[in-house]
Amino acid sequence: MCEMMTVAVADDDATARRDLRAALERYESEHEGHVRFTIREYESGEALLAAYRSDVDVVMLDVEMGDMDGFDTARTIRERDADVSLLFVTNMAQYAIRGYEVDALSYLLKPVNYHAFAREMDRCVARRLARGVEETLTFTTAAGVARVPVRDVTYLECVRHKIIVHAVGGAYEFTGTLKSFIPQLEPRGFAVANSCYLVNLRYVAAVDRATCLMRDDTRLAVSRRRRPALLQAVADYITAA
């Protein structure tokens, strides 16, 4: 199963951000089919905090950035998010010890060595997988009890009192109501398209007048009543990207 991860990179040096993006893309290529990254770049700690969402899995921070340095940024993030993996990227080895103040996973020295980078990403992926075990949808199908990581769910469909959970690894069908899943999933980045569909915004490619286009080219009907709220949810998600 392919793990979808969101990585936020904050550095006031465009070259440093470019290098980290290249390293992430190389890691993704070397682990094709196992991990995919959504990469969000920020020029400052303030910009990162203004757009920060709880769907971020890894934050890579430069230490020395403008008015708000990496440690101040990390402290604020940690107050909001106890689970995100924090990695400091710095020119100064002496800063590493301060990472313990914010429970940082590790630090990387610039210029970043790819093999050291890959080792830290291995740890980040392992932590994400371990955490994902807790963030699951659990339901009973004809085949027995199923547990699906929330982030792997692309959308839920309701058909005649049956729920179909469409996920990265396949589909699951059982008796239930779509309404019962909304309180659990809306805070985790899902939005209602109509009375039959609850979509994961992570997998939405576009919304037009009457349909929601998913990344796999599936088109789902959008009701006129639900369209404004869905568009706003998508806009909020994109703004944070």
C-alpha positions in Angstrom: 0.0 0.0 0.0 1.3 3.4 -0.9 1.7 5.8 2.0 0.6 9.4 1.2 2.6 11.9 3.3 2.7 15.7 3.5 6.0 17.4 4.0 6.4 21.1 4.9 9.7 22.8 4.1 10.5 26.2 5.6 13.7 27.9 4.6 14.3 31.5 3.6 16.9 30.3 1.1 15.2 29.2 -2.2 18.2 27.0 -3.1 17.9 25.1 0.1 14.2 24.5 -0.5 15.0 23.3 -4.0 17.6 20.9 -2.7 15.3 19.5 -0.1 12.5 19.1 -2.7 15.0 17.2 -5.0 16.0 14.9 -2.1 12.3 14.2 -1.4 11.6 13.4 -5.0 14.6 11.1 -5.2 13.5 9.3 -2.1 10.0 9.0 -3.5 11.4 7.6 -6.8 13.6 5.1 -4.9 10.5 3.9 -2.9 8.0 4.0 -5.8 4.7 2.4 -4.9 5.4 2.7 -1.2 5.4 6.4 -0.5 4.3 9.6 -2.2 4.9 13.1 -1.0 2.9 16.3 -1.1 5.5 19.0 -0.6 4.6 22.5 0.7 7.3 25.2 0.7 7.5 28.3 2.8 9.9 31.2 2.9 9.6 31.8 6.7 8.4 30.4 9.9 5.6 32.9 10.0 4.3 31.8 6.6 4.4 28.2 7.6 2.5 28.8 10.8 -0.1 30.9 9.0 -0.9 28.0 6.7 -0.2 25.1 9.0 -2.7 22.2 9.0 -2.8 19.1 11.0 -2.4 16.9 7.9 1.3 17.6 7.8 3.5 14.6 8.6 7.0 16.0 8.5 8.3 19.6 9.0 11.8 20.5 7.8 13.0 23.8 9.3 15.9 26.0 8.7 17.2 27.3 12.1 18.1 30.9 11.1 15.2 32.5 9.4 14.2 36.2 9.6 12.2 37.4 12.6 11.0 34.0 13.7 13.8 31.4 13.8 13.3 27.6 13.4 13.1 26.9 17.1 10.4 29.5 17.8 8.5 28.1 14.8 8.9 24.5 16.1 7.7 25.4 19.6 4.5 26.9 18.2 4.0 23.9 15.9 4.5 21.5 18.8 1.9 23.3 20.8 -0.6 22.6 18.0 0.6 19.2 16.9 2.2 16.6 19.2 2.7 14.0 16.4 4.4 15.7 13.5 8.0 14.8 12.9 10.3 17.8 13.1 13.6 17.9 11.3 16.0 20.8 11.6 18.3 21.6 8.6 21.1 23.9 9.6 24.7 25.0 8.9 25.6 24.9 12.6 26.0 21.5 14.4 25.9 23.2 17.8 22.2 23.9 17.3 21.4 20.2 17.3 21.1 19.9 21.1 18.3 22.5 21.2 16.2 20.2 19.1 15.4 18.3 22.3 13.4 21.3 23.5 10.7 20.6 20.9 11.1 16.9 20.6 12.7 17.1 17.2 13.3 13.8 15.4 16.8 14.8 14.3 18.8 17.5 12.5 20.6 17.5 9.1 23.7 19.6 8.3 23.8 21.7 5.2 24.7 20.9 2.5 22.4 17.9 3.1 24.0 14.5 2.4 21.4 12.4 0.6 22.2 9.1 2.5 21.8 10.9 5.8 18.6 12.4 4.6 17.2 9.1 3.4 17.9 7.5 6.9 15.9 10.3 8.5 13.1 9.9 6.0 13.0 6.2 6.8 12.4 7.1 10.4 9.7 9.6 9.4 7.9 7.1 7.3 8.1 4.4 10.1 6.6 6.9 12.5 3.8 7.8 10.1 3.0 4.1 9.6 3.0 3.5 13.3 0.7 6.5 13.9 -1.5 5.5 11.0 -2.4 2.3 12.8 -4.4 4.4 15.3 -6.1 6.6 12.6 -8.3 4.0 11.0 -11.8 3.3 9.9 -13.0 0.1 11.4 -16.1 -1.6 10.1 -17.5 -5.1 9.6 -18.0 -6.4 6.1 -19.2 -9.8 4.9 -15.6 -11.0 5.0 -15.1 -9.8 8.6 -13.7 -6.8 10.5 -11.7 -4.4 8.3 -9.4 -1.6 9.3 -8.4 1.0 6.8 -6.0 3.9 7.5 -8.0 7.1 7.2 -5.4 8.7 4.9 -5.8 5.8 2.4 -9.6 6.4 2.0 -10.3 8.4 -1.2 -14.1 8.7 -0.7 -17.1 7.1 0.9 -20.2 6.3 -1.2 -23.7 5.5 0.0 -25.9 3.3 -2.2 -29.2 2.1 -0.8 -28.2 1.8 2.8 -24.9 0.3 1.9 -21.6 2.1 2.5 -18.7 1.6 0.0 -15.3 2.8 1.3 -13.1 3.5 -1.7 -9.4 3.3 -0.6 -6.0 3.2 -2.2 -5.9 -0.6 -1.6 -9.4 -1.4 -2.8 -13.1 -1.0 -1.9 -15.1 -2.3 1.1 -18.9 -2.6 1.4 -21.1 -2.9 4.4 -24.4 -1.7 5.8 -24.4 1.8 7.3 -25.1 5.5 6.8 -22.9 8.2 5.4 -24.1 10.6 8.1 -22.5 8.5 10.8 -19.0 9.0 9.4 -19.2 12.8 8.9 -18.3 13.8 12.5 -15.2 11.5 12.5 -13.9 12.4 9.0 -14.7 16.1 8.4 -12.1 17.2 10.9 -9.6 14.9 9.1 -9.9 16.6 5.7 -13.1 15.2 4.3 -16.0 17.1 2.8 -19.5 16.2 1.7 -20.1 16.3 -2.1 -23.8 15.3 -1.9 -26.0 12.9 0.1 -24.1 10.0 -1.5 -20.4 11.0 -1.3 -18.0 12.0 1.4 -14.6 12.8 -0.3 -11.1 13.0 1.0 -9.8 16.5 -0.1 -6.3 15.0 -0.4 -7.5 13.1 -3.5 -9.7 15.8 -5.1 -8.2 17.1 -8.4 -11.0 19.6 -9.3 -14.6 20.7 -8.8 -16.7 22.0 -11.6 -20.4 23.0 -11.8 -21.8 19.5 -11.1 -19.0 17.1 -10.5 -16.0 16.4 -8.3 -13.0 15.0 -10.2 -10.8 12.7 -8.1 -7.1 12.1 -8.8 -7.8 8.7 -10.3 -10.2 10.4 -12.8 -13.4 9.2 -11.1 -16.1 11.8 -11.3 -18.6 12.2 -8.5 -21.8 14.1 -8.6 -21.9 17.3 -6.5 -25.3 18.7 -5.4 -26.1 22.4 -5.9 -26.7 22.8 -2.1 -23.4 21.2 -1.2 -21.2 22.8 -3.9 -20.4 26.1 -2.1 -19.2 24.4 1.0 -17.2 21.8 -1.0 -15.6 24.6 -3.0 -14.6 26.4 0.2 -13.2 23.3 1.7 -11.1 22.6 -1.4 -9.9 26.2 -1.5 -8.9 26.1 2.2 -7.0 22.9 1.5 -5.2 24.3 -1.5 -4.4 27.5 0.3 -2.6 25.5 3.0 -0.7 23.6 0.4 
